Amino acid sequence: MAVAIRLRREGARNHPFYRVAVADQRSPRDGKFIELLGHYDPKKEGENFKINLARADYWLSVGARPSQTVMSIINKARKATVAASA
C-alpha cells in the first residue's frame, strides 16, 4: 500500500482549512485516512500551521511520500523547533 502525507480540505466555502493527514494514495482527498498529524490555515497571519513532528518523521521513515506543501510545512516546523531550542 502506497502511503501519502497530504492536506485534507475542511472549512467553509471561501475559507479553507486543511488537516495534515496520512492516507492511502488511492483514497480521495477528503476520504478515509490513517492518521491526522496536524493542521494548516492559509488565511491566518503568522504561524498558520501545527504538526506533530515525531509522527511525521515516523511516517517518512517507513516510506510515506509527502506532498510539496506538506514537506514545506514539515521543514518550517523543524526550523521553528531548532530556533526555539537555541
C-alpha positions as CSV (number, residue, x, y, z in Angstrom):
1,M,0.0,0.0,0.0
2,A,1.5,3.4,-1.0
3,V,1.0,5.9,1.7
4,A,0.9,9.7,1.2
5,I,1.1,12.6,3.7
6,R,-1.2,15.3,2.2
7,L,-3.7,18.0,3.0
8,R,-7.3,17.3,3.6
9,R,-9.7,20.2,3.0
10,E,-12.2,21.3,5.6
11,G,-13.8,24.6,6.5
12,A,-16.4,26.7,4.8
13,R,-16.7,28.0,1.3
14,N,-14.1,30.7,0.6
15,H,-12.4,29.9,3.9
16,P,-10.4,26.7,3.5
17,F,-8.8,25.0,6.5
18,Y,-6.6,22.0,6.0
19,R,-5.7,19.0,8.1
20,V,-2.4,17.2,7.5
21,A,-3.4,13.5,7.0
22,V,-1.7,10.2,6.3
23,A,-3.7,8.3,3.8
24,D,-3.6,5.6,1.2
25,Q,-2.5,7.2,-2.0
26,R,-5.6,5.8,-3.8
27,S,-8.2,7.2,-1.4
28,P,-10.0,10.5,-2.3
29,R,-8.6,13.9,-1.0
30,D,-11.2,14.2,1.8
31,G,-11.9,10.5,2.2
32,K,-10.6,7.8,4.5
33,F,-7.3,8.5,6.3
34,I,-4.9,6.5,8.6
35,E,-3.8,9.3,10.9
36,L,-4.1,13.1,11.4
37,L,-0.8,14.8,12.1
38,G,-1.8,18.5,12.4
39,H,-3.5,21.4,10.7
40,Y,-2.8,24.3,8.3
41,D,-4.8,27.5,7.9
42,P,-3.6,29.5,4.8
43,K,-5.8,32.6,5.7
44,K,-4.2,33.1,9.1
45,E,-1.3,35.5,9.6
46,G,1.9,34.5,11.2
47,E,2.4,30.9,12.2
48,N,-0.5,29.2,10.5
49,F,0.3,25.5,11.0
50,K,0.8,22.9,13.7
51,I,2.2,19.5,13.1
52,N,3.3,16.5,15.2
53,L,6.9,16.2,14.0
54,A,7.6,12.9,15.8
55,R,4.8,11.2,13.9
56,A,5.7,12.9,10.6
57,D,9.2,11.6,11.0
58,Y,7.9,8.1,11.7
59,W,5.8,8.1,8.6
60,L,8.6,9.4,6.5
61,S,10.9,6.7,7.8
62,V,8.5,4.0,6.8
63,G,8.2,5.3,3.2
64,A,5.3,7.7,3.2
65,R,5.5,10.3,0.4
66,P,4.6,13.9,1.4
67,S,3.1,16.4,-0.9
68,Q,5.1,19.5,-1.7
69,T,3.0,21.7,0.6
70,V,3.3,19.2,3.5
71,M,7.0,18.9,3.0
72,S,7.3,22.7,3.2
73,I,5.2,22.7,6.4
74,I,7.4,20.0,8.0
75,N,10.6,21.9,7.1
76,K,9.2,25.1,8.6
77,A,8.3,23.3,11.8
78,R,11.8,21.8,12.0
79,K,13.3,25.3,11.6
80,A,11.0,26.7,14.3
81,T,11.9,23.9,16.8
82,V,15.6,24.5,16.2
83,A,15.2,28.2,16.7
84,A,13.2,27.8,19.8
85,S,15.7,25.4,21.4
86,A,18.7,27.7,20.6
